[in-house]
């Protein structure tokens, strides 16, 4: 049963790498912001799956904190890109 979850984490890792390629190569800043948010979301999902694999609830706690910080960071970047900061 663990092999299924491990395979899912590997797939998430591949998706994270693909999103990171978009993060580096993205032609516009909004593309890069969306790619960064996708990387953060996939990382949270991988942490939840690792919590299932290792049966450690601490991974869920870390994933929740990471998701919260990621959300706040994305809001800050979106405001910065939108030109609402510094006025």
C-alpha positions as CSV (number, residue, x, y, z in Angstrom):
1,X,0.0,0.0,0.0
2,X,2.9,2.3,0.7
3,X,4.1,1.9,-2.9
4,X,1.0,3.7,-4.2
5,X,1.6,6.7,-1.9
6,X,5.3,6.8,-2.8
7,X,4.4,6.7,-6.5
8,X,2.1,9.6,-5.9
9,X,4.8,11.6,-4.2
10,X,7.2,10.9,-7.1
11,X,4.5,12.1,-9.6
12,X,4.1,15.3,-7.5
13,X,7.9,15.7,-7.5
14,X,7.9,15.6,-11.3
15,X,5.1,18.1,-11.5
16,X,7.0,20.4,-9.1
17,X,10.0,20.2,-11.5
18,X,7.8,21.0,-14.5
19,X,6.3,24.0,-12.6
20,X,9.8,25.1,-11.7
21,X,10.8,25.1,-15.4
22,X,7.8,27.4,-16.0
23,X,9.0,29.5,-13.0
24,X,12.4,30.0,-14.6
25,X,11.4,30.3,-18.2
26,X,8.0,32.0,-17.8
27,X,7.8,34.8,-20.4
28,X,5.9,37.2,-18.1
29,X,5.8,37.9,-14.4
30,X,2.2,36.7,-13.9
31,X,3.3,33.3,-15.4
32,X,6.0,33.1,-12.8
33,X,3.7,34.0,-10.0
34,X,1.2,31.3,-11.0
35,X,4.1,28.8,-11.4
36,X,5.4,29.7,-7.9
37,X,1.9,29.2,-6.4
38,X,1.6,25.8,-8.2
39,X,5.0,24.7,-6.8
40,X,3.8,25.7,-3.3
41,X,0.5,23.9,-3.7
42,X,2.2,20.7,-4.9
43,X,4.7,20.9,-2.1
44,X,1.8,21.0,0.4
45,X,0.2,18.0,-1.2
46,X,3.5,16.1,-1.1
47,X,3.9,16.9,2.6
48,X,0.4,15.5,3.2
49,X,1.2,12.4,1.3
50,X,4.5,12.0,3.3
51,X,2.4,12.3,6.5
52,X,0.3,9.3,5.3
53,X,3.4,7.3,4.3
54,X,5.3,7.9,7.5
55,X,2.2,8.1,9.7
56,X,3.6,11.3,11.3
57,X,1.1,14.1,12.1
58,X,3.9,16.7,12.3
59,X,4.0,16.7,8.4
60,X,0.4,17.9,8.4
61,X,1.2,20.7,10.8
62,X,4.2,21.8,8.8
63,X,2.1,21.7,5.6
64,X,-0.6,23.9,7.1
65,X,2.0,26.5,8.2
66,X,3.7,26.3,4.8
67,X,0.4,26.8,3.0
68,X,-0.5,29.8,5.1
69,X,2.9,31.4,4.5
70,X,2.7,30.6,0.8
71,X,-0.7,32.2,0.6
72,X,0.5,35.4,2.3
73,X,3.6,35.5,0.1
74,X,1.5,35.0,-3.1
75,X,-0.8,37.9,-2.0
76,X,2.2,40.1,-1.4
77,X,3.7,39.3,-4.8
78,X,0.3,39.8,-6.5
79,X,0.0,43.2,-4.9
80,X,3.5,44.1,-5.9
81,X,3.0,43.0,-9.5
82,X,-0.4,44.9,-9.6
83,X,1.4,48.1,-8.5
84,X,-0.6,48.6,-5.3
85,X,2.5,48.6,-3.0
86,X,4.5,51.7,-2.4
87,X,1.8,54.2,-3.2
